[in-house]
Amino acid sequence: MSFINPHKIFVAANSDGDSIIQSRLDCDVYKFVMGQFIWHEGQSDVPVTFGLKVRTKGVRLGNIIPEAALREQLDALLALEYSETELAQLMGMTVDQKNGGKRHLFQIPFIDELKQRKWKDVSYRLNYLANGEIKLEFYGPWLSVMFCETPVMAIISELYYWHLWKQRGTSSSEFSSFYSEMYQRIIRDCDALKEYPGLTFSQFGHRRRHSRMWEVLVQETFMEKLPKQCVAPSNVWLAFKMGQNNPKGTNAHELPMVWATLNGNTDAWIQQSPYDVVKRWNAFYPELAVLLPDTFRTTAFLNGAPAELAQEITGVRIDSKIEEEAIPEFIEWFRNNGADPMTKVFIPSDGLTAGRMIELYEKFAHQVGVLTFGYGTQGTNQVNGILPTESGFHTLSMVIKAVKANGFPTVKLSDNPNKHTGTSEEEIARYSRLFAKAGEREQAMVV
């Protein structure tokens, strides 16, 4: 496959006045699922601030992305509204019920709430610093501001790679050769994964995709080459574009991070809050009772979890803990609490490559009910190693996380200490005191 015209890859990033995000649905589905839960629990208007953190050492976004270009895209994003077609598509989404049959995933009053909120009550602060770093924050009511996270990351990623090309002043032949290699990597991955027809995955690479058009190409290739193995993308807009009604996703670390700041933000509440929010989530979404336990470290969560939780949940998503440690730990936890791991779904999703998915599938597929995967940045942005690392063409490890909620700093304690987030060292120390460090292990940051 040969690419010569950069407009095929960076349709919006290289064209003033065009928008990278052109639909409110160009967003991970877990935002909508969490949004309805937040609305149902009466927490829609909790004031929340989200902040950008670049974790790749040495990357100075301000030296790559012009401030005017970023502001243009952010302003265009916040001017978007839902179309009637998009709202109807959300209303048409269904979920498989535990006792068979289907039900509508979203309630009509929640869809009406989305339509009314728009993004009019969301603001942002953007500062370009002298050292080349940028400070970017979004703030507003939780149900409004939460939808900025994944589209803004996609904007930053696309602008980053496009402006790297502009600075490089490359020839059309080098440009074509680069993307031919990226495409061949996708084909090689598909060929390898096809040898394991029982291995399934969802495409989770929206947030750090190389560009909007590249994510489209990747998803088209997965659907053509692996139609029974790539079950769906997490990107709602892309799923509908590809004729798939149910994008995949449940919830994220944001939920327990913000939940911990409610009810006075006391030590006792912080320790109880992860279990409170999971209990409420499982009651509201029994079909989506997939546990993400590592917001305040996995082992600490499991050690304090009520025994009945192992029975209630349908599975677990493994994000920041080494899978060879996490999967046996979950298997043992299920068994110790009277649940059969052969009835549960296990979803590793942290920086996986096709080769790593195959490796884990061979090791663990026979030990659990269903082993499926979230295939993220390493699928939609296979950029590493084509050009020298110092060129800047490598995966960009960045996050946009809640940094303040309900007037209090938020904290995330990962199983990988390199992924800890929080703007207050005092609060990080406090959470570290409240949640044991058992099972924490430092790992290199990839995405």
C-alpha positions in Angstrom: 0.0 0.0 0.0 1.4 3.4 -0.9 0.5 6.8 0.5 1.8 10.0 -1.1 -0.7 12.7 -0.3 -0.6 13.6 3.4 -4.2 14.6 3.2 -5.1 10.9 3.1 -3.8 10.6 6.7 -4.0 14.0 8.2 -7.2 15.3 6.6 -8.0 17.9 9.3 -4.7 18.5 11.1 -3.1 20.0 8.0 -6.0 22.1 6.9 -6.8 25.4 8.7 -10.4 25.6 9.6 -11.1 21.9 9.4 -11.8 19.9 12.6 -10.1 16.7 13.7 -13.1 15.8 15.8 -16.2 16.2 13.6 -18.7 14.3 15.7 -19.6 14.3 19.4 -19.6 10.5 19.1 -15.9 10.4 18.1 -15.3 9.4 21.7 -14.8 6.2 23.8 -18.1 4.6 24.6 -17.2 4.3 28.3 -17.7 8.0 28.6 -21.4 7.6 27.7 -21.9 4.6 29.9 -20.2 6.3 32.9 -22.2 9.5 32.1 -25.5 7.7 32.4 -24.4 6.2 35.7 -23.3 9.6 37.1 -26.6 11.1 36.0 -28.6 8.3 37.6 -26.7 8.7 40.9 -27.4 12.4 41.0 -23.7 13.5 40.6 -23.9 15.2 37.2 -23.0 18.7 38.5 -20.1 17.8 40.8 -17.4 20.3 39.7 -14.4 18.4 38.1 -11.2 19.6 36.5 -9.3 17.4 34.0 -5.6 18.0 33.3 -3.1 16.8 30.7 0.0 14.9 31.7 2.7 13.9 29.2 4.5 10.8 30.6 7.0 10.3 27.8 10.3 11.8 29.0 11.8 14.6 26.9 8.6 15.4 24.9 7.8 19.1 24.8 4.5 19.4 23.0 4.8 23.2 22.9 7.9 22.9 20.7 5.9 20.7 18.2 2.3 21.9 18.2 1.7 25.6 17.4 -0.6 27.2 20.1 -2.9 28.6 17.4 -3.4 25.2 15.9 -4.3 23.6 19.2 -6.6 26.4 20.2 -8.4 26.2 16.9 -9.1 22.5 17.4 -10.2 22.8 21.0 -12.5 25.7 20.2 -14.0 23.7 17.3 -14.5 20.7 19.6 -16.4 22.7 22.2 -18.6 24.2 19.5 -19.9 20.7 18.4 -23.4 19.7 19.2 -25.2 16.3 18.9 -27.1 15.8 15.7 -30.5 14.1 15.9 -29.1 11.2 14.0 -26.3 10.8 16.6 -28.8 10.9 19.5 -31.0 8.3 17.7 -27.9 6.1 17.3 -27.2 6.2 21.0 -30.9 5.4 21.7 -30.6 2.4 19.5 -27.7 0.8 21.4 -28.6 -2.4 23.2 -27.0 -4.6 25.8 -27.3 -8.4 26.3 -29.1 -9.2 29.5 -27.9 -11.9 31.9 -31.1 -13.9 31.6 -31.2 -13.6 27.8 -32.6 -11.1 25.4 -31.6 -7.5 25.0 -32.5 -4.1 26.5 -31.8 -0.5 25.5 -28.5 0.6 27.0 -29.4 4.3 27.4 -32.6 5.7 28.9 -34.4 8.4 26.9 -34.3 10.9 29.8 -30.5 10.6 29.8 -30.3 11.2 26.1 -32.5 14.3 26.6 -30.0 15.4 29.3 -27.1 15.0 26.9 -28.9 17.0 24.3 -29.5 19.9 26.7 -26.0 20.0 28.2 -24.0 20.3 25.1 -20.6 21.8 26.0 -21.6 25.3 26.8 -20.7 25.1 30.4 -17.1 23.7 29.8 -14.1 25.9 29.8 -10.4 25.3 29.3 -7.1 26.8 30.3 -4.1 26.5 28.0 -0.7 27.8 28.7 2.5 27.4 26.7 5.5 27.5 29.0 9.0 28.7 28.2 10.5 25.2 28.5 8.2 23.9 25.7 5.7 22.2 28.0 2.0 23.0 27.8 -0.4 23.1 30.7 -4.0 22.2 29.6 -7.0 21.9 31.9 -10.7 21.5 31.3 -13.3 22.3 34.0 -17.0 22.2 34.5 -19.9 20.0 35.8 -18.8 16.4 35.7 -21.4 15.2 33.1 -20.3 17.9 30.8 -16.6 18.1 31.1 -15.9 14.3 31.2 -16.5 14.1 27.4 -13.5 16.2 26.7 -10.9 13.6 27.7 -10.6 11.2 24.8 -11.3 13.6 21.9 -8.7 16.0 23.2 -6.1 13.3 23.4 -6.9 12.3 19.8 -6.5 15.9 18.8 -3.2 16.3 20.5 -1.9 13.0 19.0 -2.8 13.9 15.4 -1.5 17.5 15.7 1.8 16.1 17.2 2.6 13.7 14.3 1.5 16.1 11.6 3.6 19.0 12.9 6.6 16.6 13.3 6.3 16.0 9.6 6.1 19.7 8.9 9.2 20.3 10.9 11.0 17.5 9.3 10.4 18.9 5.8 10.3 15.3 4.4 10.1 14.2 0.9 7.0 12.4 -0.5 9.0 9.2 -0.9 10.0 9.1 2.8 6.4 9.9 3.8 5.1 7.1 1.6 7.7 4.6 2.8 6.9 5.4 6.4 3.1 4.7 6.1 3.6 1.7 3.9 5.6 0.2 6.7 3.0 1.2 9.3 0.4 -0.5 7.1 2.4 -3.6 6.6 2.7 -3.9 10.4 -1.0 -4.1 10.7 -1.1 -6.8 8.0 1.5 -8.8 9.8 -0.4 -8.5 13.0 -3.6 -9.7 11.4 -1.7 -12.7 9.8 -0.3 -13.6 13.2 -3.6 -13.2 15.1 -5.5 -15.2 12.4 -3.5 -18.3 13.6 -5.5 -18.1 16.9 -9.2 -18.0 15.8 -10.3 -18.1 19.4 -8.4 -14.9 20.3 -10.7 -12.0 20.3 -10.1 -8.3 21.0 -11.7 -4.8 20.9 -9.9 -2.0 19.3 -9.3 0.5 22.1 -6.9 2.8 20.3 -9.0 5.9 19.9 -7.3 8.2 22.5 -3.8 7.9 21.2 -4.4 7.1 17.5 -2.0 8.3 14.9 -4.8 10.3 13.2 -8.6 10.0 12.7 -8.1 8.6 9.2 -5.5 6.1 10.4 -7.9 4.7 13.0 -10.5 4.3 10.2 -7.9 2.4 8.1 -6.8 0.2 11.0 -10.4 -0.7 11.9 -11.3 -1.4 8.2 -8.3 -3.7 8.0 -9.2 -5.6 11.2 -12.8 -6.1 10.0 -11.6 -7.3 6.6 -8.9 -9.6 7.9 -10.3 -10.6 11.3 -14.0 -10.2 11.1 -14.8 -12.8 13.9 -11.9 -11.8 16.1 -12.1 -8.0 16.2 -15.5 -7.7 18.0 -15.8 -3.9 17.9 -14.0 -0.6 18.5 -14.4 1.5 21.6 -14.9 4.6 19.5 -18.7 5.2 19.1 -18.5 7.2 15.9 -16.2 4.6 14.3 -18.4 1.7 15.4 -21.5 3.3 13.8 -19.5 4.2 10.7 -18.5 0.6 10.3 -22.0 -0.6 10.8 -21.5 -2.0 14.3 -24.2 -1.1 16.8 -22.4 -1.8 20.1 -19.0 -0.3 20.7 -17.1 -1.9 23.6 -16.3 -0.4 27.0 -17.6 -0.1 30.5 -15.9 2.3 33.0 -12.5 3.9 33.7 -10.3 5.1 36.6 -12.1 8.4 36.6 -15.1 7.0 38.3 -13.5 5.9 41.6 -11.1 8.8 41.5 -13.9 11.3 41.6 -16.1 9.1 43.8 -13.4 9.2 46.5 -13.9 13.0 46.8 -17.6 12.8 47.7 -19.1 12.7 51.2 -16.5 14.9 52.8 -13.4 13.3 51.4 -12.6 11.7 54.7 -10.1 8.9 55.2 -12.9 6.5 56.1 -14.9 7.4 53.0 -11.9 7.2 50.7 -11.2 3.6 51.8 -14.8 2.6 51.4 -15.6 4.6 48.2 -14.1 2.0 45.6 -16.5 -0.6 46.9 -19.5 1.8 47.2 -19.2 2.8 43.5 -18.7 -0.8 42.3 -21.8 -1.9 44.2 -23.8 0.9 42.7 -22.4 0.3 39.2 -23.2 -3.5 39.3 -26.8 -2.8 40.5 -27.3 -0.3 37.6 -25.4 -2.2 35.0 -25.5 -5.9 35.9 -24.6 -6.8 32.3 -21.5 -4.5 32.4 -20.2 -5.6 35.8 -16.6 -5.8 34.7 -14.3 -4.8 37.5 -11.4 -2.3 37.0 -9.7 -2.7 40.4 -6.3 -0.9 40.1 -7.3 2.8 40.7 -5.8 2.5 44.2 -3.7 -0.7 43.5 -5.2 -4.1 42.7 -4.0 -6.1 45.7 -5.3 -3.5 48.1 -8.7 -3.5 46.4 -9.0 -7.3 46.4 -7.9 -7.6 50.1 -10.6 -5.3 51.2 -13.4 -6.4 48.8 -16.5 -8.1 50.1 -16.7 -11.8 49.3 -20.0 -11.4 47.4 -18.3 -9.1 44.8 -16.6 -12.1 43.3 -20.0 -13.6 42.6 -21.6 -10.4 41.3 -19.0 -9.4 38.7 -18.9 -10.9 35.2 -15.2 -10.3 34.8 -12.1 -8.1 35.3 -10.1 -5.7 33.2 -6.4 -5.8 33.8 -4.7 -2.5 33.2 -1.5 -1.6 35.0 -0.4 -4.9 36.7 1.9 -7.4 34.9 -0.5 -10.0 33.5 1.5 -13.0 34.7 1.0 -11.7 38.2 -2.5 -10.3 37.9 -4.3 -13.2 36.2 -3.3 -15.8 38.8 -4.1 -13.3 41.6 -7.6 -12.9 40.2 -8.1 -16.7 39.7 -7.1 -17.3 43.3 -9.4 -14.4 44.5 -12.4 -15.8 42.7 -11.8 -19.3 44.0 -11.2 -18.1 47.6 -14.6 -16.3 47.4 -16.6 -19.1 46.0 -16.6 -18.0 42.3 -15.4 -20.1 39.4 -12.9 -18.3 37.2 -14.0 -20.5 34.3 -17.2 -18.4 34.3 -15.5 -15.0 34.2 -14.2 -12.8 31.5 -10.6 -11.5 31.7 -9.6 -8.5 29.7 -5.9 -7.5 29.6 -5.6 -4.0 28.0 -2.3 -2.3 28.9 -0.1 -1.4 26.0 -0.6 -4.7 24.3 1.0 -5.7 20.9 -0.4 -8.5 18.8 2.6 -10.7 19.9 1.9 -10.0 23.5 -1.8 -10.9 23.1 -0.8 -14.2 21.5 1.7 -14.9 24.3 -1.0 -14.3 27.0 -3.6 -16.3 25.1 -1.3 -19.3 25.0 -0.5 -19.0 28.7 -3.9 -18.3 30.2 -6.9 -18.9 27.8 -7.4 -22.5 29.2 -7.4 -21.2 32.8 -10.3 -18.7 32.6 -13.8 -18.6 31.1 -13.1 -16.0 28.4 -9.7 -14.3 27.7 -10.3 -11.3 25.4 -8.2 -8.2 24.9 -8.3 -4.4 24.6 -5.9 -3.6 21.7 -5.1 0.0 22.0 -2.3 2.4 21.0 0.0 -0.4 19.7 -2.8 -1.1 17.1 -3.7 2.4 16.0 -0.3 4.0 16.2 2.4 1.5 15.3 5.0 4.1 14.8 7.9 3.0 17.0 11.2 2.2 15.3 10.5 3.3 11.8 12.5 6.4 12.3 15.1 7.1 15.0 13.6 7.7 18.4 15.2 11.2 18.6 13.0 12.2 15.5 10.0 12.2 17.8 8.2 9.5 15.8 7.4 7.2 18.7 4.3 6.5 20.7 3.2 9.4 22.9 2.4 8.4 26.5 0.0 10.9 27.7 -3.2 11.0 29.8 -5.9 13.4 30.6 -7.2 12.6 34.1 -9.4 14.2 36.7 -7.1 16.3 38.8 -9.7 18.0 41.1 -13.2 17.1 42.0 -15.8 18.5 44.5 -13.1 20.9 45.7 -10.5 18.3 46.5 -7.4 17.0 44.6 -7.9 13.6 43.0 -5.4 10.7 43.1 -4.7 7.6 41.1 -2.4 5.0 42.6 -1.5 2.4 39.9 0.1 -1.0 40.3 2.9 0.7 38.3 4.2 3.7 40.3 5.2 5.4 37.0 1.4 5.8 36.4 0.5 7.4 39.7 -1.2 10.7 39.1 -2.1 13.6 41.3 -1.3 17.3 41.7 -0.9 17.2 45.5 2.0 15.2 46.9 0.3 15.4 50.3 -2.8 13.7 48.9 -0.8 11.1 47.1 1.0 10.3 50.4 -2.4 10.2 52.1 -3.9 7.7 49.6 -0.7 5.6 49.8 -1.2 5.4 53.5 -4.8 4.3 53.1 -4.2 1.7 50.3 -1.4 -0.8 50.8 1.5 -0.9 48.4 1.4 -4.7 48.1 1.8 -5.9 44.5 3.1 -2.6 43.2 6.0 -2.9 40.7 7.7 -0.3 38.6 7.4 -0.9 34.8 8.6 1.1 31.8 6.1 3.4 30.3 5.0 2.6 26.7 1.7 4.3 26.3 
